[in-house]
């Protein structure tokens, strides 16, 4: 399917939304401006004005499904410093996002000519503290935190910084950029609020703004809480939608809890449960088998949409139309390259790049682009070449 065909399909979906609201449209083209006009009208179809959570979410959705071909990241920076050791401290290597970022870091480390060590925190607070302490003992030039929460592990991070080690993070705080205490040179993440808005907006689009939604989230996770609250706000602002439940389930307990959660939700809400929104794809790894056992067809309802991170299993489900219809995927490998670039800037005494990658929604209509055939969102924007040029490699 060509890019134009994808855009036309998306426009036709919005036509259906508008038609359901009793609105008539004149014939339009399939260029970006026309698509934006449709999105403007779509917020009225959802029972809202151009202000508020619904309108803002629909605006973001208009661009989040496009093929990513242009590099909008840094074009200048310091040349690569020689012979550095970086340690990647992982929150939990069983997490697809943490694993994907580590793969990006490894390829970037090879390109810049450094050495690397990975230490897995194993998904527990004690494990992460131990991992940071082990990293410090290696006397590295830098530590890269893979979804290690900065505030939760503040004491250990401060200890590392006091040894003169430069620290960068991926998903270590809810926002991108530097953190003063504990001292993190910069945190790399897409904008959590935008990610959540796009996921919720897709739920509105695919249900013609009549979503019966359940949101899965976990406490003790600043980014996850921000995502969940934003999705909740968008759903509740949609006059034709209903928030059925707001389920706090730790990602570490999904295998044990999600089968029963899913069965219980089906019993309580039946076909009124049309959309499942999650802060991570992992919830749906264990919800989908329960739906299948209950005789729910792969097309649903419910249909699942994730506000992160784009796991291999999620790509497979989206491609097959197997309960999950979308994932707002992080550019995990690209983030790995950015982390190495940021660490090189820190070691060179320069400022962070300030780059924040745009939000991207993977659906069955665009999964053939941007790394989709390899089950990862890896933008077709030649980011590796751009970073190597900066480093003089």
N, C-alpha and C positions, 0 to 999 in steps of 0.2 A: 504494500500500500504506500502510495507516495505521500509526501508532506501535504500536498494540496488536498488529497483525498481524506487525510486525517482531519485537516481543518474543516473540510466540508461536512464530515461526519459529526464533528463537534458542533458546528453551526446548526445542523439538522436536529441535534439533541436539544439545543436551546429553542429551536422553533417549536418542538414538541412541548417544552415547558410553557412557552408563551401561549400556544394554542390551548393548553389545558386551562389557562387563566382567561380565555376568551379574547385574547389579543390577536390582531391580524398584522402580518408583516408584508411589506412590499418585497419583491425579489431583490436580493443583494448579492454581491460578489463574495469571494472567499479570501480576501486579503485581511491582514491583521486589523486594520481600522474597522472593517465591517464586523469582524468578530467582537471587537471591543464594544461596538454599538449594541450588538445583541446582548452582551453581558450587562450593559447599562439597563436595558429593558428587562432583563431577567430578574433583577432585584425587585422590581415592581411586581412581577409574577409571583415572587416569594412573599408577597404581602408586606414589603418594607419600602421605605423611601431610599434615596441615594445616600443617606447617612446611616451610621450604625454598623454593627458587626456583620450583618448579612451582606450589605453593599461592599464593604471592604474585602470580605472573603471572596466574593464573586469577581471582584477586580483582579485579585491575585490569581484566581483559577484561570483567567483568560490567557495568561502567559505561561503558567506552570507546566503545561503539557507540550510545549514546543520542543522541537529538536534543538539541542544545544551545540552550536557550531562555532560561535564567536568567543574568543578568550577575553574576559573582562577583568582578569586579575592583574597582579603587579607585572610591570614590564622592566623595572629597574630595581637594583639592590646590590648588596655586596658580593664580590667574587667569593667562591668557595674557599674557606679556610682548610688547611691541610690536616690530615691525621687526627680526627676527632672521634671520640667514643660517645655514642648516645645509647641510653637505656630506655626501652619502651616498657613502662609499668602498666600492665593491663588490669582493668577492673575485673574482667572475667572473660577469658578467651573463648568461652562457650557462646558468648554474645556475638551475633553475626556482625554488628557494627564495629565492635572492638577488634574483631578478627580482620575485617576488611581494611580498617585503618592501618593495622599492623602490616598488612601486605603492601599497602601504599608506601609506608615508611621504609620497609625493606628495599623496595625498588628505588626509592629516592636516595637512600643511604648508599646503595651501590653506584648510583649515578654521580653523586657528589664526592665519592671516594672516601667515605668514613667507615667506621666499624660500629657494630650494633649488637645489643644483647636484649632479649625479651624476658621479662619476669612476670608471671601470671599471679594476680592477687586472688584468684579462685572464687570470687563472688562474695567474699566475707570481709567485714571491717578489719578483723585481725589479720587476714591474709593480705589485704592491701597495705596495711602498716608494715608488715613484715617485708613485703615486696619493695616498698620505698626504702626501707632500711638496708635491704640487700643491695639495692641500686646504689645507694650512697657509698657502701663499702667498696664498690668497684672503682670509686673515684672517677666517675665519668665527667666529660665536659658538659653534658646536658642530659636531662631526663625529660622524656615525653610521656605525659599521663594520658592513658587511654580510657576515658570515661571514669576516671577516679575523681570523686567529688572533692572539690577544693576545701570546702568548709568542714566536711566530715573528717578529712585527713589533714587538717590544717597544721597540727603540731608536727607531724612527720615531714610535711612539705617545708615548713619553716626551718626544720633541722637540716634538710638538704640544701636550702638556699644559704644557710649560714656557713656551709662548707664551700661556698663559691660556685655551686652548680647552677647553671641556667636551666629554667624549667618552663616548658610550654605544655599546654593541655588541649585535649580534644574532649568536648562535652564535660569539662570540669566545673563550669559554672553555667548558669542559665543564659548568659549573654556572651557575645564575642568581645574580644579585646583584653587589655591588661587587667590584672588584679593586684592590688597593693598588699593585701593581707588575707591569706598567705601570699607571698610574692610569686606570681606567675607572670612571665614576660608577656604572654598573650594566650587567650583561649580561642580555639578554632571551632566554630559551629555555624551551621545555618541558623537563621533566625527562628527560634522555637515558636514564636507567635505566628509567624507567616506559615510555617509548616502546618501548624494546627488549623489555621484558617483555610488553607487549601484542602486539607482532608475533609473538613466539615462542609466546605462549599461543594465538593464533589458528591458528598452524601445528599445535599439538597438537589443538585442537578439530576442525579440518577433516580431520585424518587419524585421528581416533579414537585419538590418542596413540600413533601408530606412524610418526611422521615420519622419513623418510630425508632429512636436511637438508644443504644446502650453504649456507654463509654467505659473502657477498661484502662485503669491507671494504677500507679503505685505511689504511696507516700514515701518520704525520705529521699526524693529524687527531684531536685529543683527544676530541671528541664522538663521532666515528665509531668510534674504538677502544673507547670506553666502551659504545656500543651493541652492537658486535660481541661483546665479551666477555660482556655480559649475555645476549644471545641464545644464545651458546654454552653458558653456564651452565645456562640453562633447558632447552635441548635435551638436554644431557648428564645432567640430573637426572631426565629422563623415562625410566623404565625400559624402555618399549616403543619408544623413539626411538633413532636413530643419527645422529651427526654424521659425514657422509661426507667432507666436505672444508671447509677454512677458507681461502678464496681471497683473497689480498691483491692487489687490482687498483685502481690509482689512478683516481679518477673522471675525470681528464683523459685517461686512456688507454682509456676504455671502448669507444669506437668501434673501436679497433684490436685490443683484446684479447678483448672479450666474445664475439664470434662464435666464435673458436677455443676459448676456455674452455668455452663451452656445448657445442660439438661434442665436445670431449674428455671432458667430464663425462658426456654421454650414452653415449659409447662405453665408459666405465669402469663406469658404474653402471646404465645402462638404466632400467627402470621402478622400480628401487629408489630412484632419485632422485625423491622425491615433492614436496619443498618446496625452493624457493630463497628464502633470506632475504637482504635487502640493507640496508645502512645508508642507501641512497638509491635512489630510483626509476630513476635514470639507468642503472644496470646492466641493467635489464630492457628499456630502449629498444633495446639491441643484442643481447640474448639471445633475445628473442621471434622475430625473423626467422630465427635459426638453428634454433629448434625447428620453425618452420613448414617450413623447407627439408628438415628431417629427417623430416617426415611426422607430427610429434607434433600431435594435435588440440588446439584452443584450450583445452579443458578439462584438458589435461595427462594424466598427470604429466610433468614437474613443474608445480606451481602456484607463483606468485611472491607474496611478501608483503614490503613495504618498510617499514622503520622510519624513514621520512622521504623527502621532505618533502610529498608530494602534488602532483606535477607535472600539467600538463594531459594529457600522454600517459598518465600513470598512471590518472587519472580515466577517460579513454576506454577503457583496457584493462579496468579493473574493471567499468565499465558494460556493456561488450560481452562480458564473460567470456572475454577474449582473453589467456589465460595468467596474468595478474595478478588475484588475488582480493582483495587488500587493500593499503591504504597507510595508515600512521599519519601523517596529514597535519598539518602545522603550520598554525595560523591565521595565515597569512602577512600578510594585510592588517591583521588585528587587531594583530599584532606591530608593524607599521609605526606604527600609532596609539599603541601603548604607548611605542615608542621616542621619538616626538615629545613625549609627555607626560613621560617621564622626563627628556628634555633640558630641558624647561621647568622641571621641579623642580630640576634641577642649576643652571640659570641663576638661579633664584629663591632659591638658598641653602637648599633643603629636602632632605630625605632621599628616597631612592628609594621607590617605592610598595611594593616587595617582592612584586608580583603575579607568579604563575607560572600560565600557562594550563593547564587540565586536558588530559589526553591524549585524543585522538579517533581511532578507527579507522574509515576509510571502506571500506564493502563494498557489494556490489550491493544489499543489503537496505536501506541507509540513505542511498544516494547522492542520493536525491531531496530531501534536506534540507540545510540549512547550506551553501548555495552550490554544492552538487553539480551542479545543472544548468548552472552556469557554469564547471565544471571547477576549482573551488577550494574549499578548506574555509574558509568564511567564516561563523562562527557566527551563528545567528538570535537573538542576544541583545542587539541594539541597542547594541553597544559604542560606535559613533560618537556616538550621542546622549548617552551617559554621559560620554564624554570632553569633548564640546562643553559640556556642563553644567558640568563642572569648570573649563573654561577661560573660562566666561562668554560663550560664543559662541552 
